[in-house]
Amino acid sequence: QVQLVESGGGLVQAGGSLRLSCAASGIIFGINSMGWYRQAPGKQRELVAVRTNGGTTNYADSVKGRFTISKDNVKNTVYLQMNSLKHEDTAVYYCNCQNQLGRPYWGQGTQVTVSS
């Protein structure tokens, strides 16, 4: 089992910044990617950013140039630096990881609210 604990959400004005953190614990040796998804009210959960163990990153078009995903391998923590936030970035953000078998694990979610 893998446990993911997120932190860093909150309320911010449009144009501001937030940094989300997600610490992984448990059986983590088989994890091959970590990332962030988000779900806004009435919408499906969508990929925001993902990073593989090899360092390859992938971003949703809507956040390219504004969000950056990074990972501290010593702390087993993945970060999402969010700059130039927009009202449409308001959502619950979920940390995700996948093991080598493709099994996903999810965090409990953290609310990000951007006031316009």
C-alpha positions as CSV (number, residue, x, y, z in Angstrom):
1,Q,0.0,0.0,0.0
2,V,1.0,3.6,-0.6
3,Q,-0.2,6.6,1.3
4,L,-0.3,10.1,-0.1
5,V,-0.7,13.1,2.0
6,E,-1.3,16.5,0.3
7,S,-0.9,20.0,1.7
8,G,-0.6,23.6,0.6
9,G,-4.1,24.3,-0.8
10,G,-6.0,27.5,0.1
11,L,-7.5,30.7,-1.1
12,V,-5.5,33.0,-3.3
13,Q,-6.3,36.0,-5.5
14,A,-6.1,35.7,-9.3
15,G,-2.5,36.2,-10.4
16,G,-1.1,34.8,-7.1
17,S,0.8,31.6,-6.4
18,L,0.5,28.5,-4.3
19,R,2.7,25.4,-3.9
20,L,1.1,22.0,-3.3
21,S,3.1,19.2,-1.6
22,C,2.4,15.5,-1.6
23,A,4.4,13.1,0.6
24,A,4.4,9.4,-0.3
25,S,4.9,6.7,2.3
26,G,4.4,3.0,2.6
27,I,5.5,0.6,-0.2
28,I,6.9,3.2,-2.5
29,F,9.8,1.3,-4.2
30,G,7.5,0.3,-7.1
31,I,6.2,3.8,-7.9
32,N,7.2,4.9,-11.4
33,S,5.3,8.2,-11.7
34,M,3.7,10.8,-9.5
35,G,1.5,13.7,-10.5
36,W,-1.5,15.9,-9.8
37,Y,-5.1,15.8,-11.0
38,R,-7.9,18.3,-10.3
39,Q,-11.6,18.2,-10.3
40,A,-13.8,21.3,-10.4
41,P,-17.5,21.2,-9.5
42,G,-19.6,19.5,-12.1
43,K,-16.5,18.5,-14.1
44,Q,-14.5,15.3,-14.6
45,R,-11.2,14.8,-12.9
46,E,-8.4,15.9,-15.2
47,L,-4.6,15.6,-15.4
48,V,-2.7,18.7,-14.4
49,A,0.9,17.5,-14.4
50,V,2.8,14.2,-14.1
51,R,6.5,13.4,-13.6
52,T,8.1,10.0,-14.2
53,N,11.0,8.6,-12.2
54,G,13.1,9.3,-15.2
55,G,12.3,13.0,-14.9
56,T,9.9,13.2,-17.9
57,T,7.1,15.7,-17.3
58,N,3.8,16.3,-18.9
59,Y,1.4,19.1,-18.4
60,A,-2.2,20.0,-19.3
61,D,-2.2,22.6,-22.0
62,S,-4.2,24.9,-19.7
63,V,-1.3,25.1,-17.1
64,K,1.8,25.0,-19.3
65,G,4.1,27.9,-18.6
66,R,2.4,28.6,-15.2
67,F,2.7,25.3,-13.2
68,T,5.8,23.3,-12.5
69,I,6.0,19.8,-11.1
70,S,9.1,18.7,-9.2
71,K,10.1,15.9,-6.9
72,D,12.4,15.5,-3.9
73,N,13.6,11.9,-4.0
74,V,15.0,12.0,-0.5
75,K,11.7,13.1,1.0
76,N,9.6,11.1,-1.5
77,T,7.6,14.3,-2.0
78,V,6.2,15.8,-5.2
79,Y,5.5,19.5,-5.5
80,L,3.3,21.5,-7.8
81,Q,4.3,25.2,-8.0
82,M,1.3,27.1,-9.4
83,N,1.9,30.7,-10.6
84,S,-0.3,33.2,-12.3
85,L,-3.3,31.5,-10.9
86,K,-6.7,32.0,-12.7
87,H,-10.2,31.6,-11.4
88,E,-10.6,28.6,-13.6
89,D,-7.8,26.8,-11.7
90,T,-10.3,26.5,-8.8
91,A,-10.7,22.8,-8.0
92,V,-9.9,20.1,-5.6
93,Y,-6.3,18.9,-6.4
94,Y,-5.5,15.3,-6.0
95,C,-2.0,13.7,-5.7
96,N,-1.6,10.5,-7.7
97,C,1.0,7.9,-8.1
98,Q,1.2,4.7,-10.1
99,N,3.2,1.6,-9.5
100,Q,4.9,-0.6,-12.1
101,L,1.7,-2.6,-12.6
102,G,-0.2,0.6,-13.3
103,R,-2.2,0.6,-10.1
104,P,-3.1,4.1,-9.1
105,Y,-3.1,5.6,-5.6
106,W,-4.8,8.8,-4.6
107,G,-4.4,11.4,-1.9
108,Q,-7.4,12.8,-0.1
109,G,-7.4,16.0,-2.1
110,T,-6.7,19.7,-1.2
111,Q,-8.9,22.6,-2.2
112,V,-7.5,25.4,-4.2
113,T,-9.8,28.5,-4.6
114,V,-8.8,31.4,-6.8
115,S,-10.8,34.5,-6.4
116,S,-11.3,36.7,-9.4
